Amino acid sequence: MHVTMLRQHVVGLICAMAVGISPLAAQPSALRSYNAPIGESSVSGISSGAFMAIQFGTAWSSIIKGVGAVAGGPYWCAEANYWYDVITGYWGPISRATGQCMKGPASDLNIKHFTNQADAKASAGEIDPLSNLARQKIYLFHGYNDAVVYKAAPDAAAEFYRHYLGDGKRGNLFYQTVLGAGHSFVVTKQNDAGLNDCSANKEPYIDQCGYDQAGIILQHIYGRLNPLNRGQLAGTLKSFDQSLYTRPYTPDELSLGDKGYAFVPQDCEQGAPCRVHVALHGCKQDVDQIGPKFVDYAGYNAWADTNSFIILYPQTKPHSYWPTNPDACWDWWSYVNHTDDYVTKSGPQIKAIKAMLDALTGGNATLVSENDQSVSAPQGLTANDASDSSVDLVWFPVSGATTYKVQRAGADRAFQTVGEVAGASFGDSGLTPQTAFRWRVSAMLNGTEGPASEEVIATTRSRPPPCNDPGSCPVGPIGR
């Protein structure tokens, strides 16, 4: 989100940006249907893609299993609607988006405004019932070297979700705040000249921090997965014609690219049961501006290849005037039509993404239900990630389990139940920094508890040092 350039374009002070040529030459076509139940879908994004991921996951909460938001803020943060746009000469929402929603302060991000708007939209039937949010798995991230989106924004996103999760479902949320990343999607790669150092805040907004953000997001949403493919991928990256999913608009009218991309594993292509994850790039990360770097390097494809995930990469594009979107951001301040439908099912970009998701999942409507009458001990319990006050636990799902009971032991070595959760992950929060804890998990079948898993030990990280000049603060050890 390049604030100066974005504001200049809004008032028409600079010319259109030049765009490059997409690196994939194959003729785009329609998406085909796979054996993928739509209710197993999930979405994540970075920067404007994070705001859109939260909007999409809230609007379509009935079908979205989990949301990952990297450097993003809460639902309806820009508070845009028709009258606000008109009264402020269309400047109000963009001013708020690039101001309070990215920089804070926290006092200008009133959670009641966002939850009240969400409640009103749900009551009007414009978004799905918000009770669905309590079952979603939520991963949030803020790097303390982020000089573009300050911590107040993801803090507000965390409060938005906690409002709907309540204390009983708090384990569905994991919020990572202690890594020294800049404004970026974070990857494990090191010393790649085409990517950035960990603390950078510049294109292509992919920072090499030794941290597998894509894998952590997917495992928080779905539970422990098979190891990623570290070699040549067996799946195929395909381009598709986005105009088939923007009708009655053209992609240009929505500031969307002509082509989108989808990574399809070989087993999905052959009819195996699969799941779809929608990965949304951030501003200035579309294929025309940085080539296929987000598609190739974010890290999703290697996990998808061995775990039967189809990764959908919709694309925006820069647009100078009407809609004004010079940095190819996703629409989280109503730039397409200057109404408040941009956060609802009828929002043009949300409708386009949903149409793409519908196309991919058209070959299967529901999962086959499990009828097991007993449950085994969960296998593979591990610490997926840790902050200074939280540890994210994941394990392989147990067939037939309705919920899981999570127990923790501290220095006194006595295990106590800290929560129950549906789905094979749990974000345990409120922990002491630099402290080792033990956990075990048992599966529940309609209130009957099965045997406990083997224990796992993990240590919380230290608190990050104060960072008064994001982008220049030391990056501590990551090691995960």
Disulfide bonds with the S-S distance in Angstrom:
Cys77-Cys101 2.21
Cys198-Cys209 1.98
Cys268-Cys274 1.96
Cys283-Cys329 2.04
Cys467-Cys473 2.05
